């Protein structure tokens, strides 16, 4: 079997309410289906998440089922990355959605720039009340989130994937990249929708502050990340 160019990884836990939106957003990508794979790791869901994925007709879709919930979405995400066959890998959370050209535009940035280690884009942030805001990341890379950032798979593996011991594993990885001098490339176009939800991890202000404290302890007091206020 020929390896795809890009692996898309989704960790899902009790995501039946919204995972079809994520699946559909991959199906609408402008690249050929032979160039992608979508790995969904069901992390021991007790709802219909796995059956929804199983019934979704897409030749590039692979379901990985954890018998028990890991208790840590980063662990499930890493399990998916470990199974990635693509030269590049990008995370799509189960409650978010790619816009149609995310894979194509990010892949093209790599194909013409050998020095680039990761590609990040602007995005729309959608709130529970339906309001949508454009988030531009070009002037501040710390406004990025885990979703939509495309990595060279071998480079991500060199860095040990995401650290499940960190609350904000995505920023931990970003700062490790930057400290090591890795080069990112910014696509100045919104290419995914980041959905904010009540009762999510980023809605827990105590957890958010604990995550920021972890990052400051590891990378210095001047470290900052994007705001997570509603």
N, C-alpha and C positions, 0 to 999 in steps of 0.2 A: 504494500500500500504506500502510495506516495505521500510524504509528509506535507502538511499544510504550511503555508507561509506564517499564519498567525493563529495562535491559540487564545481563545477567550475563556476565562475561568470565572465561574459563578459559584459561590458558596451559599447554600440556602437552608434555612431552618424555619419551618412552619410559615412558608411563603406563598401558600396557595392563593391568597387574596390578590397577589400582584405579580407572581413570577411569569405569567403568560405575557405580560407587557415586556419584560426583559427578553423573553424568547423571541417574541415578534420583532423586537428592535434589531436582533441579530439577523433574522430572516430578511429584513429590509436592507441589509448592507449592500452597497453598490459593487462589491467585489464578487467574483464567482464563488460558488459554494465549495469548489474544490480547493480553494485557497485558505479556507478557515476550518477550524474545529471549535465547537463550543462544549466545554466540559462543565457539567453541573454536578457539584458535590452536595448531595442531600445529607445534611448532618443530623440524621436520626429524627427527622420530622415526625410528628404524630398527626398531622393533617394530610391533605391530599397532594402535597407538593410533589412527591415522587411520581404519583400516577399521572399528574398533569404533564410532567416532563416526559414520561414514557409514552404518552399518547400524542405528543407533539411531533408532527411529521417533518423531519429535517434530517437529511443524510449525514450531516456534519455533527450532529448532536450526540454526546456521550454522557450517560448518567452513571455517577459513582455514588454508591449508597453506603453511608456509615451505619452500622447496626445500632450504635448508641450515639447520643449527642455528645460532642466533644466538650461542650461548655465554652468554646472559644472559636469564634468565626475565623480567626486567623489560622488556626490549625486546619480547619476545613479548606480554607483558601489555599494554603500551602500544599495540601494533599492534591488538589487539582493541578497546581503548577508542576508538581513532581511528575504528573502524567502528561504534561504538555509535550507535543511533538513538533510544534512550530518553532521557527527561528526567532519569532517574536511572541510576546505574551502580554495580554491586557486583561485587567479585572473588570467585570461588570457585576455589581451587587444585584441581588435578586429583586430589589425594589426600585431599581433605576433603569434607564433606557439609553441606548446609543442612538444618536441621530444617524441617518443613512450612510454618510460618508466618513464616519470616524475611522474605520479600519483602513479604507483606501487612502485617506489623507495622511494618517499617521505612518502607514507603511511607506508611502511615497517619500516622506521626510527622511526615513532611514535609507531608502534605496539610492538617494543622491548625495548622502552625507555620511561617509564612512566613520567620521570622527564622533558621531552622535551616539550616546549610550541609552538615552531614553527620550521619549517625545510626550509632551503634555499640551493640552488645549484649553481654550476657554470653555465655559459651560453655562447652562441655565440651572438655577437653583429654584425648585418649586416647593412652596410651603403648603401646609395642610389646608389653608383657606383658598388655595388655587392661585395665589399670587406667584408670579415668576419673575426672577431677577437675573440679569446677565452678570456673570462673574468673569472678569478679565484677569488672567493669570500672568500675562506677559511682564508686567511691572513688578509682580510679587509672586514668586514661585511657591511661597507658603500658602497661597490660596488654593493650591491644588488639593485634590482628594485622591483616595486610592483608585476610584473608578476612572477609567479613561486614559490613564497614563500607560503608554506602551513601552515595554522594556525589551532589550535583547535578552533572550532566555538564558543564554550562557552567562551573561553578566549578572543577571539576577541570581543565578545559582552560585556564582562566585561569592556573592554577598550573603549567602545563607538564607535566601528568601526573606519573608517577613518574620520579625521576631515576635512570637506569640506571648512573650513575657511583658511586652510593652502595650499599654492601653492604645496609644496611637502608633501602631506598627507602621503605618504608611509614612508618617513623618520621621520616625526613627530611620526607616530605610532611606528616605530623601536626604536627611542630614548626613547619613553615612556615605551616600553617594557624593554629596557636595564636599564633604571633608576629604574624600579620596580624589577629588578633582575630576569627577565624571562630568561629561558634557550633556546637557539637556537641550532640546530644540523645542521652541514654542510655536504652535500653530495658532495664529490669531483669528480663530473662528470657533464659535460654540458648537461642539460636536457631541455633547451628551446632555441628558437631563438628570440632575441630582435631586432626588426626592427626599425632602425632610419629613419625618414622621414623629408624632407625639409618642412618648413611651419608648423611644429608641435610645441607643447609647449616647448619642450626641444631644439628646433632650435632658440628660441627667447632668445637671451642672456640677454636682460633686465629683462625678466620674471625669468630666471634662477637665476640671481643675486638677484632679489627681494625675491625669494624663499629661497636662502641661508641666506639672511639677517633676514628673519622671524625666521628661525631655530636658528641662533646665538642669537637672542634676547630672544628666549624662553629657549634654552638649554645651552647657554654660548658661549663665543667667540671662544672656541677651537673646536666647532662642525664643521665637514666637511662632504661632500658627494662626490660621484663620479663625474668625469668631464663629461661634455656634449658637448665637442667640436666635430666638424666634421673633 
